[in-house]
Amino acid sequence: MNEILRALRTGDWLTAARIKSYSVMLLGFTMVAVVGWIALSDHLVDRNGKPIGTDFSNVYAAGILTLQGKAADAYDPPLQHAAEKAVFDGRDVPFFGWHYPPFFFAIAAVTALLPYAGGLALWVFASLALYLAVMRAILPRPETLLVAAAFPATFVNIGHGQNAFFTAALLGGAMLTLERRPWLAGVLIGLLAYKPQFGVLIPLALVAGSRWSTIAAAAATVAALVTISYLALGREVWHAFFQSMNFTQTVVLEQGGTGWEKIQSAFSAARHWGADIHTAYVVQTTLALLLAAGVAWLWHSDAAFELKASALATASLLATPYVLDYDLVVLAVAIVFFVRHGLAHGFRDYEISLLACAWIVPLLSRSVAGLTTVPLGLIVMLMLFALTLRRASLDRASEIGVPAHIAQA
């Protein structure tokens, strides 16, 4: 037992050979599963009656409606569901709602210019390539692409045909360019407005760090997106979007239409354990305020930028009540920046083991929550955020000569 605890503390168990072998095994499993999933489908509908790419069907259907000049219909559940069924020749596929701001119709329309299979391939491979390119740019090492590609959240995201690769690429790219090209970072942050729930703490971090040019660029980007979509699609689309937010909040989030085990937030955990909606919001709000305090302190401090970027990525996932297991691709941003700092300055106790837990948890979070109601993803993210703040505090204490045992007290 002592030997196991020592290995967990030091991280010696995670050798380079094991990193490679674990990544190869998981990547191989992913590829076999995807090929089998497609091969066993019937005209792109799987054995469970769901479209290949599941959630992508709402993107493709919304794109079709946009090309037909009926973008606002995507926010009407019966009309959107009818459009999704039409994609599959009227087959009774499940409904996947369209909840994105109107400027995201542009990408949906591009995918709809191709047949469904082609649009899905473009959607997945283009966003995957962006995600991998950003990860490799953050940590330019030979093993980065393999580990990033094998990250279990990538498999979950591909299975859902979701957009977490875009989210991770935009946030990771913004953090990567923030120091040298603050305006470009602002543009990337502005583009993240397509998933507004993940932007709650980003403005706070930028203000705390006095990143004024980035804030200006982000605001200008959002304003441009809103203006262009308003001119291109009309006022009624924005009206339909705001009207649809009540359905998204009540049915998808508060009533657990998506499934409590899939949502990796404090709100979902509280609801899964039987809390009422008010109590769940209190829990989520309390957590968000604590996260805000930690992010503000860290970004206002002189801590290493890698730790600031890592903490913000993790906190962005934790602060929202609506974060799905496929969204945990964004954890790759937190992991890769922390690893970059650790490789440059050394790792402290338990850091390697916890980073490994954060890497594997997307593979387990849904099934563990479904079987036990234990929100494993939430727990690991909380631990990673706390560890990042702890590392920043210990690093600062080391620089000013405070003994380690006092700094950790």
N, C-alpha and C positions, 0 to 999 in steps of 0.2 A: 504493500500500500504506500509506504514512504517513497518507493521508487517511482510509482505512478504519479504521486503528487509532485515529486521533484521534476519529472518529465513535463507535466502540465505547466509548472511554474516557469521552467526554462524554455520550453518549446523545442527541446532537443529531439523530440519524437518526430517532428515534421521536417524530415530531411529533403534535400533537393530531389532525390530519387523518388521519394514517396509523393511529393507534389506532382511530379511528372506522371507517375503511374496512376495516381488517383484521377488526375485530369484526363488522361487517355481513356481510362475505363468509363468515366462518366460521359465523356464526349462520344465514345463508341456506342454506349447505351442510348444516348440521345439520337444519334443518327439512325440506329436500327429501329428505334421506336417510331421515329418520324416516317421512315420509309414504310414500315409495316402499317402504320396508321393510314397512310395514303393508299397503299396497295389494297387494303381491305375495305376501302370506302366504295360506295356505290354512287357514281357520278358526283363525287366530291361531297357526299354526305356519309358520315361515319356510321358504324354499327349501332351507335346510340341515337341515331337520328339527328345528330348535330352536324352543321357544316364543317368541313375541314377549314381550320383557321377560326372557328367559332366566332369570336367577337369581331373579326375582320368583316364578317358579313354585314354588320351595321355600317361600317365604313364604306364598303363597296355599294351598298344600297343607297346610302346618303349621297355618294358620288353620282349614281345614276339619276337620282332625283334632282341633283344640282344641274346636271347636263340637260335635263328635261325642263329646267326653269322652275322647279318646284322644291327648292331647297328647304323652305319652311316646313314642308310636310314631314321632314325627318324628325322634327320635334314632337310630332303627333304619334303616339305609340301605335294605334291601329294602322295608320297610313305607312309608317316606317316598317311595321311587321309585314304588311302586304307587299311592300317593295322588296323586302328580304325574301319572302316566299317566291316572288316573281323571278328572282335571280336563279332559283333552283327549280324552275318550271312548275311553280305552284305547289311544291311539296311542303308539308306542314312542319317546317323547321322551327325551332324555338325562337322566341323574340329576344333580340339583343339591342338594347336602347342606344340611341345617339344622344350623348350628353355634352358634346364639345362646343366651344364658342364658334360663332359663324366663320371666323377666318380659317378654321381647320377644314372647311369645305373644299378649299383649294387642293389640298393633298388628296382628299377623298375623290374629287373629280378626276385627278390624274390617274389614280388606280382604276377608275371606272372606264377609262379609254381603252383598256385591255379586257380580254375575257377574264372571268373570275380567277382562274388559276394563274394567269399572267399577272393580274393585279396583286394577288396575294404574294407571288414570288417577288415582285418588285418591292412591295411593302416590307417583307421580311428581310430580304437580302440587302436592300439599300440601307435600311436602318441598322441592321446587324453590322454592316461594313463601317458605318459611321461610329457606332459604339466601339468596335474593336480598334479603329484608328485612333480614337481619343484615348482609350486605355493604353495603347502602345506609346502614344505621345507623352502621356503622364509618366509612364515608367518604361523607358526604352531598353528593355532587357529581352533576351531571346525567348524566355518562358512566358512573357506577358500575354501574348496572343492565345497560347494554349490554355492557360489558366482562366483567362477572361472568357474564352469561348466555351469552356467546360463548366463555368459557373452555373450551378443548377437553375438559377433564376432565368437564364437564357432559354432553357428548355421549357420552363413554365410559360414564358412569354411567347415563344414560337407556337406552343400548343394552343394558346388563346388567340394567336394572330394579333397580339396587342402592340402598343406603341412605346413600351418602356425602354426600348433601345434608343428611340429618339430622345426621351426624357433624360436618360443617363448621358447620352452624347452631348446634349445641350448644356446640362449642368456641369458635366466634367469639362467640356470645352470652355465654358465660362470661367471655371476655376483655374484652368490651365492658362488662359490668356489674361486673367485679371491684372496681374502685376505688370506685364509688358504692353498689353494692348487693351486698356480699360474700356475703350469704346466698343471694340469687338465683343468683349465680355458682356457689355450692356445689351448689345443686340441679341446675343444668345439667350440672355436672361429674359429679355422681352419676348422672344419666341416661345419661351417656356409658359407663357400665358395660356397656351392651348390646354395646359393642365393646371389651372389656377390654384387648386388645392395644395400644390407643392411649393407655392411661392409665398406662403404666409410669413416665413422667417427671413427670407432673402433680403427684402428691403431693410429690415432691422439690422442684419449683419453688415450691409453696405453702409448704412448710416453710422453704426458703431465704429466702422473702420474708415470713415470719412472718404468713401469712394464716390465722390460727387460726380465725376465724369461718367462713371458706369451707371449711376442712378439716372442721369440725364439721358444717356443712350437707351437704357431700358424703357424709360417713360416714352421717349420718342418712338421707339419701335412698337410699343403697345398702341400708341395713338395712331400710328400709320396702319397697323393691322386692322384696327377698328374702323378707321376711315375708309380704307380700300374695300373692306367687306361690306360696309354700309352702302358705298356707291355701287358696288358690283351686284349685290344681292338684294338691296332694298331694306327699308325700315322694318317690314313685316318679319324678316328673318330674325332680327334682333328681338323683336317683340315675342316671337315664338320661342326663342331661346330662354328669355326670362320667365315666360309662362311655364316652360318645361322644368324649371329648377325645383318647383314644388313636388313634382312627381319624383325627380331624382332624390330629393331629400327624404321624402316620406316613405316611398315604396322601396327604393334601392338601398338607402342607408338605414333609416330608422326602423323599418319593418324587417330588415335583413333579407330582402329579396335576393341579394347576391349570395347569401350564405355567410353566417357568422364566422365559420371556419376559414373562409377565404379572405376575409378582411383582417388585416394585421394591425389594428389600432386599439388604443385603450378604450375607445367608445365601444367597439365591437366586442372586446373582451368583457366589458361590464354588462352589455346586453346578453351575451352568451351565458353569463352567470346568473341572469334573471333580473338585473337592474332595470328600472323603468327608464324612459327616454331622458327625463330631466336629470336623474342621477348620472346616467352615462355621459351626458354633456358636461356636467360638473367635473367628472373625472377627467374627461378629455381637455377641458379648459384649464384645469389645474395643471395638468401635465404640460400643456402648451405654454403657460406662463413660466413654469420652471425651465423649460427648454429655452424660452426667449431670454431669460436671465442668464443662462449659461452661454448662449450664443453671443449675447451683447458683451458679456465680460470677456469672452475669448477673443472676439474680433476687435475689441478696443485695446486689448493687451498687445504686448510685443512677442507673443508666442509664434512659433514657426507657422508659416502659411499653410503647410501641408496639414497641420492639425486643425487649423481653422476650416479648411476646405472639407476635411473628413467629418468634423463635427457638424457642419452645416448640412452636408448630404444626409447624414443620419437623422438629424433633427427635422429636416424637411419631410422625411417619411413619418416620423413620430408625431408631428404637430397636427396632422390632418386626421379627422375621424374616418376618412375614406381612402384607405390604401390597400390595394389587393396584393396577393402574393406575387403576381407577375411584376408589380411595381418594384419589387425588391431588387431588380436589376440595378437600381440606383445605389444599392448598397455597394456595388462594385466600385463606385466613385469613392465612397468612404474608405473602403478597404485599400484601394490602390494608393491613395494619398498617404494613408497611415503607414503602409508598407514602404513607400518611398522615404518617409521620414525615418522609419526604423532602420532601413538599410544604410542610411547616411549617418545616423547617430547611435545606432544600437537599439535593441529591444529591451524593455524592462520586463519584470515578472508578469507572467500570464498573458502578455500581449499577443504572442504568436498563437497560443492556444485559442484565445478568444477570437482572433481574426479568422482562424480556421473554422470556428463555430459559426461566425457570421457568413462565411463562404458556403457552408453546407446547409444552413438553416432553411433556405427556400425550398429545398428538396423535401423537408420534413414538416414544415409549419402547418400546412393545410391538413395533412393526415393526422398529426398529433392533436391539433385543435378539434378535429372532427371526432376523434376517439376518446379524448380525455377532457376537452374544453380548456386545456392548458395553452395559452397564447405564446408558443415558443418563439415565434418570430418577433413579437413585441418584446419579450424578455431579453432576447439576445441584442436587439437594437438598443434597448435601454442600457444594457451593460456596456455596449460599445461606445455609446455617447458618454457615459460616466467615465469609462477608461480613457477616452480622448481628453476630457477635461483634466483627469488625474495626471495624464502624461504631460500636458501643458504646464500644470502646476509644479510637477516634479522637475521638469526641465528648467523652469524659471528659478526654482529654489536652488538647483545645482549651479546655475550661472552666478547667483549672488552668494553662494557659499553656505546655504542653510543645510544642516545635516539631514540625511535622507529620512531618518526615523522621525524627525520633527516635521518634515514636509509632508509625510504620509499620515501624520496624526490627525 
